[in-house]
Amino acid sequence: MGAIGKAAFIGDLGDRPIAVEHHPFCPGFIVGLTVSDEPGCPTALHRDQLTDIIAGLDEERLIDYVTCGSGGYFDYGSLMPTFLYPERLGVELSARLKQAVSHALVTAESHIRTPENAEITLGEGAADLVSIVRGQIADPHLANKARLGTPEDIRGCLSCNQMCWGRRSRDYWISCLINPSVGREAEWGGDRFEPVENPQLVLVVGGGPAGLEAARVAAERGHRVILSEASDRLGGAFRLAGEQPRRAQILDLISWYETRFEKLGVEVRFNSYIEGSDVTDIGADVVILATGSLPQETGFQKAMPDRPSLAGIERGNVFSAESVMARQARLGKRVVVTDETGGWKGCGTAWKLAEQGHEVIVVTPDALIGKELQRTSADVPLRRTLSMLGVQFRTESSIESWQGNAAILVSHLTGKHETIDADSLVLSTTNIAANWLALELAELGIPFVEIGDGVAPRHAPYAFYEGRRAGMAIGAEGTRKDETAKVCAA
């Protein structure tokens, strides 16, 4: 092992009393070792050192397998990499170790994600095994679908970390943004749906995350489903998120829903703006409203609750983050993005604009950019990316007024003002519920279930959760109402 002795890292059996005690009783016990690739970290073991260590352990047959991942204490973001990172992060190291061992099996992990990536890794001879964890959380039937040759049926992981690592980091059991049955297997029976005895006609209004999931689950259970979407595409605001840099996996998910709808016979009606009279004419047994939310047009900022609107918003050149991502905004060269959400809505939009060549300044009342992304380990690599693109940050500040060609900032720490010349102002603030149809149906006495942002604007996981729960509740006697879904009956 050269200058680096095996004992310095692992220890001889003589220095391991537990191993000595148990070794005679379990000579066939499988022993594995996990190593992590951190090529950009000067304090971590280099690949040459790791290869030397593993080769020595393999030579003395002290290990049966080695697992190759990525990240560590000083590169925390790549331990469970989000979409900010390339896929197959552990493969370079696994390929090197595969050449260095004669007995031990080598497993590659870290953002393998898909069966296609797994096949490439194995086909290259870079590993004997691959580990796909989050991919099988998102779709527990991934391996079987790959084996059956139907990869189009696999619901691909978004690499968002929101409800797996993000939820666990808040000391809850894990779940999944796109598979809310995770962690609720005892209650919901996992990612399987029992067919109903008496199928019903279900009308779902709105093709965003909540509506997509409600329509799919209802159809999986055998109901006849009509999905009405006001625009010419499915996905709602979630599709706009998929237009942000590195987030095309969201668009893949929407395509997955479209494929499922074709196989399940869901009738999708585009450019269909539903009113109360239309609901009556359709005559559905169950009406589910997933009408989503819209940007508020006043410029109201939660950090300045005493001001109902942004002073100077009438001067123009002010756009919502949604309109920017929908390519409906004509922006100048220098853009201020005010972000009160602390997540991808504002940060992803700023990233997109910076990549397009705009000079971008992000303003947030929070102490750091991307505050809500900390629990997904995406905030540091995000800020690094934005900084490399020349994006400027103004933290713990809000927009006090807009001059049409400049933003007047106020610091929440000192009360001091700063003027930033800008051609355009982009607002990433809290939306308002698009609940007009719900109010109309309630007045007409037509029963309905309301889910998603139409109840209250929130993050995507709540929309998928409420959509699945609504789809499962149809015709299921004794199912208690969703605490966050509003059920209105005549």
Secondary structure, 3 states (H helix, E strand, C coil): CCCCCHHHHCCCHHHCHHHHHHHHHCCCCCCEEEEEECCCCCCCCCHHHHHHHHHHHHHCCCCCEEEEEECECCEHHHCCCCCCCCCCCCHHHHHHHHHHCCCCEEEECCCCCCHHHHHHHHHCCCCCEECCCHHHHHCCCHHHHHHCCCHHHCCCCCCCCCCCHHHHCCCCCCCCCCCCCCCCHHHHCCCCCCCCCCCCEEEEECCCHHHHHHHHHHHHCCCEEEEECCCCCCCCHHHHHHCCCCCHHHHHHHHHHHHHHHHHCCEEECCCCCCHHHHHHHCCCEEEECCCEEECCCCCCCCCCCCCCCECHHHCCEEEHHHHHCCCCCCCCEEEEEECCCCHHHHHHHHHHHHCCCEEEEECCCCCCCHHHHHHCCHHHHHHHHHHCCCEEECCEEEEEECCCEEEEEECCCCCEEEEECCEEEEECCEEECCHHHHHHHHHCCCEEECHHHCCCCCHHHHHHHHHHHHHHCCCCCCCCCCCCEEECC
